Every structure is written in C-alpha cells, then in structure tokens.
Amino acid sequence: MLAILLIPAALCYTFGKMVGDTRQGWAVLAAMTLMFIPLMLTTVIAEQNGNPLLTPLGVDQVASELHAGGNMEGKEARFGIANSALWASATTAASNGSVNSMHDSYTPLGGLAPMWLIQLGEVIYGGVGSGLYGLLAFAIIAVFVAGLMVGRTPEYLGKKIEAYEMKMAAIVILVPPAAVLLATALAVSIPAGKGALYSADFPHMTIYNTGPHGFSEVLYAFSSQGNNNGSAFAGLGANNLFYNLTGGLAMLFARYWLAIPTLAIAGSLARKKKVPPSAGTLPTHTPLFVGWIIAVVVIVGALSFLPALALGPIVEQLLLNQGVTF
C-alpha cells in the first residue's frame, strides 16, 4: 500500500526538480495530501460507526480488545476497519484496483469517499504520472480563474496561460465526467443496463441491489472504468454485452484519449519563452495557492458528480438513518 502511493507522490518532488523550483513540487504534494486525509478519515469513521440497522438485531459493533467493532461486512478480521478503509482510500486515490475488502459492503458514506476519490480524476497521487498531470491541468485552470477574478496575468511556471492551454485543460477535466455520467445515465435508462441489477436465472428474486445502492453500483463501475481504476462495487452483474461495450468505450475516451490534450499542453508550454515574474504574477508555491487548487478540484468535482452522488450514496445514507435499506 505504501508503494502504491509512494511512487506517484515522489513524482511531485521530481516535477519540482525538473522545473527548477522544488517549491512547486511541494505545493502539488501538499494539495494532494490535504485532500486525501479528510476523505480517508471519512471512510474510517463511517465504517467504524457501523450499520445502524444491525444494532437492533443484536450484532456487536462496539470496538473492544477482542473485536474491531464497526461494519465488518466484507472485511477480513485480520485487517479490521482501519486497514481496510485505509486501503480502500489508497487504492482509489491512486490508479490501482487492488482491494482487501469489498467496497460494495461499505456503509453509504464509507463507500462515497472512495468513489469520489476516483471521480476527482485520481489527481490525488494517482498513477505513476497520471495523477500529477491531472492535477497540473487543475493548476492551469486555477491560475486562469484566479487571473480572471483579480486581474492577474495567467502564468504558470513562468509560461503564459492562454486560450489554447485552457481549451486543452478543459478537455482533460470535462471528458471523464461526461463519459462516466452519460454511460451511467444510459445504463439506468434502458433494459440492457437495468438488467444487470437483477438475476436472469431467478427472475422472481432480487439477487442484486436496486434502489440507491444499485445506482451507486452502476455509477462506481463507470467511474472506475473511466478514471483508470479497477475496483468495483461488485454487486453489479456487469459481465454482459452492454456493460462490456459501454465500459470499454468509457475507458477508451476517458483514459487513453486524454493523453493527447495533455501532451498538447506540454508542447505548447515548451515552445513558449519563460517570462520573469512581475507584480501581476500569482505565486504558485504558496499555501494560498495550495488552498486555491484544492478549492478548484473540489468545486469542479462537486459540480460534476454531486447530483449523481445525491441519487446514490447520499440518499442511501439518509434512508439508512431512517431505518430503510436496499
């Protein structure tokens, strides 16, 4: 688990060395870490609090010397809550699909955090290089938006950020949510997609999950495929023509194709002459800019996926608190 995060995290420092200012690398790493820790703690706390529906049934969910407590469904006793939730957060923050517990068995809030880590584009550490360039696309947008608000010159690393770079960065940011949300909408709108929520062999029995959790399974599936992960809410019966085809298209457009606009940004900036900083230049290595990058990532992520999350894990958590489950 440490190696999964260590290599992409170390590339932030490598980036700082390559651009001749290690402070830039530390700023990127700080932004990643400050986003990762709260989401990881959300998963740990949600799972440790357990499932309120099991308490009236006499299930012991209180932590003790002999029992980890919390929601242990789908988790190995040798790992417990903390190590399971930590791995779930690490594997979805990075471009990694390994699991040591079943994400589909997490509580609604416990499953929301790993899902959202994927949906942010896996810019929090991410894969070996993919997380870094994804966050740099957000940094370019952050610089441009800051320039629009306060009249500063849009510059990053001494290079002018102009219309071409913004168009390419917008493609990098917008294509994955579009692929994920359109595929999810299609899947829950037609019989071929909804059929995976039931068992064809037992038409009178609800084998898979329906309702908000069933929607969460579909949303997680396309989020994972479109954003370079491999984990799943495994209650979805997705091994059929529809999901294999749509999932493959989501992977094609939202994973591989993004390399083209990313390389276009790199080539455009490489051709430009470096300009010395001036009074109108926004420093991109300060705590203020770290907070601004985080705000841009969260705002874009929230605006893109919050409506879908409201239909899935958020409403499921509200129903769970009222004693309703699916």
C-alpha positions as CSV (number, residue, x, y, z in Angstrom):
1,M,0.0,0.0,0.0
2,L,2.9,2.4,0.8
3,A,4.4,1.6,-2.6
4,I,1.1,2.3,-4.4
5,L,1.2,5.9,-3.0
6,L,5.0,6.5,-2.6
7,I,5.9,6.4,-6.3
8,P,3.3,8.8,-7.6
9,A,3.8,11.1,-4.6
10,A,7.6,11.1,-5.2
11,L,7.0,12.3,-8.7
12,C,5.7,15.6,-7.3
13,Y,9.3,16.3,-6.0
14,T,10.7,15.1,-9.3
15,F,8.4,17.6,-11.0
16,G,9.8,20.4,-8.8
17,K,13.4,19.4,-9.7
18,M,12.6,19.3,-13.4
19,V,11.1,22.8,-13.5
20,G,13.9,24.1,-11.3
21,D,11.8,25.0,-8.3
22,T,11.2,22.3,-5.7
23,R,8.6,24.5,-4.0
24,Q,6.3,23.9,-6.9
25,G,6.5,20.1,-6.3
26,W,5.9,20.5,-2.6
27,A,2.9,22.7,-3.3
28,V,1.4,20.0,-5.5
29,L,2.1,17.3,-3.0
30,A,0.6,19.3,-0.2
31,A,-2.6,19.8,-2.2
32,M,-2.9,16.1,-2.8
33,T,-2.3,15.2,0.8
34,L,-4.7,17.8,2.2
35,M,-7.4,16.3,0.0
36,F,-6.6,12.7,0.7
37,I,-6.5,12.8,4.5
38,P,-10.1,14.1,5.1
39,L,-11.6,11.6,2.6
40,M,-9.6,8.7,4.1
41,L,-10.8,9.7,7.6
42,T,-14.4,9.9,6.4
43,T,-14.2,6.3,5.3
44,V,-12.6,5.1,8.5
45,I,-15.1,6.9,10.7
46,A,-18.1,5.8,8.7
47,E,-17.1,2.2,8.8
48,Q,-16.1,2.3,12.5
49,N,-19.6,3.8,13.3
50,G,-21.1,0.6,11.8
51,N,-24.5,0.0,10.3
52,P,-27.4,1.3,12.5
53,L,-29.8,-1.4,11.1
54,L,-27.7,-4.2,12.6
55,T,-27.7,-2.9,16.2
56,P,-31.4,-3.8,16.9
57,L,-30.6,-7.3,15.7
58,G,-28.1,-7.8,18.4
59,V,-25.0,-7.5,16.3
60,D,-22.0,-6.3,18.3
61,Q,-20.5,-3.3,16.5
62,V,-18.7,-1.8,19.5
63,A,-14.8,-1.9,19.4
64,S,-13.2,-3.9,22.2
65,E,-10.0,-5.8,22.8
66,L,-11.4,-8.8,21.1
67,H,-13.4,-7.2,18.4
68,A,-12.7,-4.4,15.9
69,G,-16.3,-3.2,16.0
70,G,-18.0,-1.2,13.3
71,N,-19.2,-2.5,9.9
72,M,-17.2,-5.7,9.4
73,E,-19.3,-7.0,6.5
74,G,-17.0,-7.7,3.6
75,K,-13.8,-7.2,5.6
76,E,-11.2,-9.6,6.8
77,A,-10.8,-9.9,10.6
78,R,-7.0,-9.7,10.4
79,F,-7.3,-6.3,8.7
80,G,-10.2,-4.8,10.6
81,I,-11.8,-1.4,10.0
82,A,-8.8,1.0,9.9
83,N,-6.6,-1.0,7.5
84,S,-9.5,-1.9,5.2
85,A,-10.7,1.7,5.0
86,L,-7.1,3.0,4.5
87,W,-6.5,0.5,1.6
88,A,-9.9,1.5,0.1
89,S,-8.9,5.1,0.1
90,A,-5.3,4.5,-1.1
91,T,-6.4,2.3,-4.0
92,T,-9.0,4.8,-5.2
93,A,-6.7,7.8,-4.8
94,A,-4.1,6.0,-6.9
95,S,-4.8,4.4,-10.2
96,N,-4.9,1.0,-8.6
97,G,-7.7,-1.6,-8.5
98,S,-6.5,-3.9,-5.7
99,V,-8.8,-4.3,-2.7
100,N,-8.5,-6.0,0.7
101,S,-12.2,-5.6,1.5
102,M,-15.4,-5.4,-0.5
103,H,-16.3,-1.8,-1.3
104,D,-19.9,-2.8,-2.1
105,S,-20.3,-3.8,1.6
106,Y,-19.2,-0.4,2.9
107,T,-21.7,2.0,4.5
108,P,-23.1,4.7,2.1
109,L,-20.7,7.4,3.4
110,G,-17.8,4.9,3.7
111,G,-18.3,4.0,0.0
112,L,-18.9,7.6,-1.1
113,A,-15.4,8.7,-0.2
114,P,-13.5,6.1,-2.3
115,M,-16.0,6.7,-5.2
116,W,-15.4,10.4,-5.1
117,L,-11.6,9.9,-5.0
118,I,-12.0,8.1,-8.3
119,Q,-14.4,10.7,-9.7
120,L,-12.0,13.6,-9.0
121,G,-9.9,12.1,-11.8
122,E,-7.5,10.3,-9.4
123,V,-5.5,13.5,-9.2
124,I,-4.7,12.8,-5.5
125,Y,-1.5,10.9,-6.1
126,G,-3.0,8.9,-8.9
127,G,-0.9,6.5,-11.1
128,V,2.7,6.9,-11.9
129,G,2.5,10.3,-13.7
130,S,-1.3,10.3,-14.4
131,G,-2.2,11.8,-11.1
132,L,0.5,14.5,-11.5
133,Y,-0.5,15.7,-14.9
134,G,-4.2,15.6,-13.9
135,L,-3.6,17.9,-11.0
136,L,-1.4,20.2,-13.2
137,A,-4.4,20.6,-15.5
138,F,-6.4,21.7,-12.5
139,A,-3.5,24.1,-11.6
140,I,-3.7,25.7,-15.0
141,I,-7.4,26.2,-14.6
142,A,-6.8,27.6,-11.1
143,V,-4.3,30.1,-12.4
144,F,-6.6,31.2,-15.2
145,V,-9.6,31.6,-12.9
146,A,-7.6,33.5,-10.4
147,G,-6.4,35.8,-13.1
148,L,-10.0,36.4,-14.2
149,M,-11.1,37.3,-10.6
150,V,-8.3,39.6,-9.6
151,G,-6.8,40.8,-12.8
152,R,-3.5,38.9,-12.5
153,T,-1.6,37.7,-15.6
154,P,-2.4,34.0,-16.0
155,E,1.0,32.4,-15.7
156,Y,2.3,29.0,-14.5
157,L,5.9,28.2,-14.1
158,G,6.8,31.4,-15.9
159,K,4.8,30.5,-19.0
160,K,1.8,32.4,-20.2
161,I,-1.5,30.5,-19.9
162,E,-3.6,31.4,-23.0
163,A,-6.7,30.2,-24.8
164,Y,-5.1,27.1,-26.3
165,E,-3.8,25.8,-22.9
166,M,-7.2,26.5,-21.4
167,K,-9.1,24.6,-24.1
168,M,-6.8,21.6,-23.7
169,A,-7.1,21.7,-19.9
170,A,-10.9,21.9,-20.2
171,I,-10.9,18.8,-22.3
172,V,-8.8,16.9,-19.7
173,I,-11.1,18.0,-16.9
174,L,-14.5,17.6,-18.7
175,V,-14.2,14.4,-20.8
176,P,-14.0,11.9,-17.9
177,P,-17.2,13.2,-16.1
178,A,-19.0,13.3,-19.4
179,A,-18.1,9.7,-20.3
180,V,-19.0,8.5,-16.8
181,L,-22.2,10.3,-16.3
182,L,-23.5,9.7,-19.9
183,A,-22.8,6.0,-19.6
184,T,-24.4,5.8,-16.1
185,A,-27.5,7.6,-17.4
186,L,-27.8,5.2,-20.3
187,A,-27.3,2.2,-18.1
188,V,-30.1,3.1,-15.7
189,S,-32.5,4.1,-18.5
190,I,-32.6,1.1,-20.8
191,P,-33.4,-2.6,-20.1
192,A,-29.9,-3.8,-21.1
193,G,-28.4,-1.7,-18.4
194,K,-31.0,-2.2,-15.7
195,G,-31.0,-6.0,-16.3
196,A,-27.7,-6.3,-14.5
197,L,-29.4,-5.2,-11.3
198,Y,-31.4,-8.4,-11.4
199,S,-30.7,-12.1,-11.9
200,A,-31.8,-13.5,-15.3
201,D,-31.7,-17.0,-13.8
202,F,-34.0,-16.1,-10.9
203,P,-36.4,-13.5,-12.4
204,H,-38.7,-13.6,-9.2
205,M,-35.8,-12.9,-6.8
206,T,-33.9,-9.7,-6.4
207,I,-30.3,-11.1,-6.3
208,Y,-28.5,-7.8,-6.9
209,N,-29.2,-4.4,-5.3
210,T,-31.8,-2.0,-6.6
211,G,-32.7,1.5,-5.5
212,P,-30.0,4.0,-4.5
213,H,-27.4,1.3,-3.8
214,G,-28.0,-0.3,-7.2
215,F,-27.5,3.1,-8.8
216,S,-24.3,3.6,-6.8
217,E,-23.0,0.3,-8.2
218,V,-23.5,1.4,-11.7
219,L,-22.0,4.9,-11.0
220,Y,-19.0,3.3,-9.4
221,A,-18.5,0.9,-12.2
222,F,-18.2,3.6,-14.9
223,S,-16.3,5.9,-12.6
224,S,-13.7,3.2,-12.1
225,Q,-13.5,2.3,-15.8
226,G,-13.4,5.9,-16.9
227,N,-10.9,7.2,-14.4
228,N,-8.2,4.5,-14.6
229,N,-9.1,2.3,-11.6
230,G,-10.0,-1.3,-11.3
231,S,-12.0,-1.7,-8.1
232,A,-15.8,-2.1,-8.2
233,F,-19.0,-2.2,-6.2
234,A,-19.0,-5.9,-7.1
235,G,-22.7,-6.5,-6.6
236,L,-23.3,-5.3,-10.2
237,G,-23.7,-8.1,-12.7
238,A,-21.7,-6.4,-15.3
239,N,-20.3,-9.3,-17.4
240,N,-22.6,-8.8,-20.3
241,L,-22.5,-7.2,-23.8
242,F,-23.9,-3.9,-22.7
243,Y,-21.5,-3.2,-19.8
244,N,-18.5,-4.7,-21.6
245,L,-19.1,-2.4,-24.6
246,T,-20.0,0.8,-22.8
247,G,-17.3,0.2,-20.2
248,G,-14.7,-0.3,-22.9
249,L,-15.8,2.9,-24.6
250,A,-15.6,4.8,-21.3
251,M,-12.0,3.5,-20.9
252,L,-11.1,4.5,-24.4
253,F,-12.3,8.1,-24.3
254,A,-11.8,8.9,-20.6
255,R,-8.4,7.2,-20.1
256,Y,-6.3,6.9,-23.2
257,W,-7.5,9.8,-25.3
258,L,-6.7,12.3,-22.5
259,A,-3.0,11.8,-23.3
260,I,-3.5,13.9,-26.5
261,P,-4.6,17.2,-24.9
262,T,-2.1,16.7,-22.0
263,L,0.8,16.3,-24.5
264,A,-0.6,19.3,-26.4
265,I,-0.4,21.5,-23.3
266,A,3.2,20.3,-22.7
267,G,4.2,21.0,-26.2
268,S,2.6,24.5,-26.2
269,L,4.3,25.5,-23.0
270,A,7.6,24.1,-24.0
271,R,7.6,26.4,-27.1
272,K,6.9,29.5,-25.1
273,K,9.7,31.7,-23.7
274,K,9.8,31.9,-19.9
275,V,8.8,35.4,-18.7
276,P,10.2,36.8,-15.4
277,P,7.7,37.2,-12.5
278,S,6.2,40.6,-12.0
279,A,3.8,42.3,-9.6
280,G,0.9,40.7,-11.5
281,T,2.2,37.2,-11.3
282,L,0.3,34.8,-9.0
283,P,2.8,32.8,-6.8
284,T,2.1,29.1,-7.3
285,H,4.1,27.7,-4.4
286,T,2.4,29.4,-1.5
287,P,-0.2,28.0,1.0
288,L,-2.7,30.3,-0.6
289,F,-2.3,28.7,-4.0
290,V,-2.4,25.2,-2.4
291,G,-5.8,26.1,-0.9
292,W,-6.9,27.5,-4.2
293,I,-6.0,24.3,-6.2
294,I,-7.9,22.3,-3.6
295,A,-11.0,24.6,-4.0
296,V,-10.9,24.3,-7.8
297,V,-10.6,20.5,-7.6
298,V,-13.4,20.1,-5.1
299,I,-15.7,22.6,-6.8
300,V,-15.3,21.0,-10.2
301,G,-15.7,17.6,-8.7
302,A,-18.7,18.5,-6.7
303,L,-20.4,20.3,-9.6
304,S,-19.7,17.3,-11.9
305,F,-20.8,14.5,-9.7
306,L,-22.8,15.8,-6.8
307,P,-26.2,15.4,-8.5
308,A,-25.3,11.7,-9.2
309,L,-24.0,11.1,-5.8
310,A,-27.2,12.6,-4.3
311,L,-29.1,9.9,-6.2
312,G,-26.8,7.2,-4.8
313,P,-24.8,7.1,-1.6
314,I,-26.2,10.4,-0.2
315,V,-29.8,9.4,-0.4
316,E,-28.9,5.9,0.7
317,Q,-27.3,7.3,3.9
318,L,-30.4,9.4,4.6
319,L,-32.6,6.3,4.2
320,L,-30.3,4.2,6.3
321,N,-30.6,6.7,9.1
322,Q,-34.4,6.3,8.9
323,G,-34.1,2.5,9.0
324,V,-34.6,1.9,5.3
325,T,-32.2,-0.1,3.2
326,F,-32.0,-1.8,-0.2
